[in-house]
Each structure stands twice: as structure tokens, then as C-alpha cells.
Amino acid sequence: MHAARRSDKPQVSGPSQHGEMHDTQVGRIARALRHRLGFRQVDVGERADMSQGLVSLVERGHLDRVSLRRLRRMFAAYDAEVVLTVRWRGGAVDRLTDEAHAALGASITRMLVAVGWLVQPEVSYSIFGERGSIDLLAWHPETRILLVIELKSEITAVESTLRIHDAKCRLAPTIGRDRFGWGVGAVSRLLVLPDDRTARRQVARHAALFDRVYRLRTRAVRRWLRAPTGAISGILFVSDMNQGGVRRGPVARKRVTRRAARADERGIGQIDRLGRAKPLRPPINTMGSRICR
């Protein structure tokens, strides 16, 4: 976790401007910001709606005794923000999210190449001060349609997703022409999400926004990708696929009820609709008579 000053001018920084900080380092940053701005602890408490004692706890590094909401309010009083960093097994968290992102990219790339699109991954740009990277930039030679693809393994901020995707679509014709020599007739946008309940629930929850920007959904998008005409904007839900492009089906599971298992252990047969155990019948030999046990 670290505190970053919102101002463009560097004011006070910690031991690492972009690295993680320990609790005591965060406390020192809070104290340094307060001194730089000429605040007393009581002044910060009034601005952040918290007691002077809590401000003192933060400055002494006792973050475990202050809620995250209050900590954010306190740094907001300095025109700063709190940024959290999650570490797990030496950075494996980043690899987990990167793997999901890469799997989406690989699936949609195979799909596009198979129907005649040219695809460029991770196209970075810096145009008139705007910097970023397009996840996948695709071009259809026959129709000269440019497709700007945004990959999201999960949606964390709807407004930010829409705004950034719109900016990439605005810059894409220049990028395609200057970087790859692609003549652009029309620009389309595609948001690619995993085909799971979480992604579909997020889209449904914010349908008022998504429906205005992304009018097409998976089936219509797939038809358009095979024979593109004109500009479209849509959402494509991609199912989990392995490296060979084969969809992974659900694993069959056999449910075993505890009641039936106990009945078999007691030498009792099936359970009827009323929950009563039926006795097992002795087996019948080939001559038709029952075999005694």
C-alpha cells in the first residue's frame, strides 16, 4: 500500500514511488504531508471527520487499528490517495490475472485468423500526449474494417472501460495507417469477456450503459466477424477453451446420497417415496429358483 499525491508536481514521496510500503512508511508519509501543508493533527481530523487520536495512530504506523475508509479520507485531506497492492506467493497474483487475459486473447485471435482477419496484439501508442495499449487490433483486408478489441477478464470500473475503449477507437485509424499501413474504411469496437456468470451479471447490472455503447451480443457478433459489413459495436462472451481451441465441457459428477449409502451397508434395498427402506430380494439363479443365503 502506498500514498500517491494527486498533484502533477512531486511533493512528498516514500522510499519507492511505485512500490509497496509497510505500515510505518505510510505513517511517515502521512506525517510528512501534514507538515508540508502546515496542518495540525486536529486540523486533519476535522477535514477527514475523524478524531485526532486516529490521525496520530496512522502517523505512528498503526494502520491495523484504522478502517480503510477512514484512511482514504485522511489522505484525501492532503489531496493524496491510498493505493493497495496485493502480494501472494511472490507475485503469482499478477500471473493469475495475466493468464486469464492471455487466454481470452488467444481464443479470439484464433477465431479471427480463421475467418481472414489480420491481428496485432498489444499495440502501444503515444499520440498527442495520449498513451496506452490496444489489447488486439484487427483488420479485415477485403472490407478494410478496423476492429479495436478490449479484453477484460473482469470488469472493475464500467465508466473507465467505456471511456478508454472510446479513446482507443478514436486513435485506431491513425495507429493502423502509420504502424501497419492499413487503409481504414470503418472502425468497429468489440469488448471480449469470459463466458461466466460473473461477467454476464456485471453486464446485466449495468445494461443501461453497455446497451447504449455495445449494441450487438455474442451470436450477432460471431456472424459479423465471419462476414463483416459496416461498423459495429458489440460484446463477445468467450467460452473457456484449451490450447487446441476445443471447448472444455463440464465434468460429469455422480451424486451419492448418504441415505442410499447407509441403506446398502445395512443390507437394505432402495428407498421408496415415503423414505422407507425396501428389503433386498435374494438373487435368482438360472433355473428360476431363489438362492438362499
Secondary structure, DSSP 4 states (H G I P E B T S, - for coil): -EEEE-SSS-----SSSSS---HHHHHHHHHHHHHHHT--HHHHHHHHTS-HHHHHHHHTT-GGGS-HHHHHHHHHTTTEEEE-----TTTHHHHHHHHHHHHHHHHHHHHHHHTT-EEEEEEEEEETTEEEEEEEEEEETTTTEEEEEEE-SS-S-HHHHHHHHHHHHHHHHHHHHHHH----SEEEEEEEEESSHHHHHHHHHTHHHHHHH--B-HHHHHHHHHS--S--EEEEEE--B-TTSPBPPPPP-----HHHHHHHHTTEEEE-TTSPEEEPPPPB-TTSPBPP-
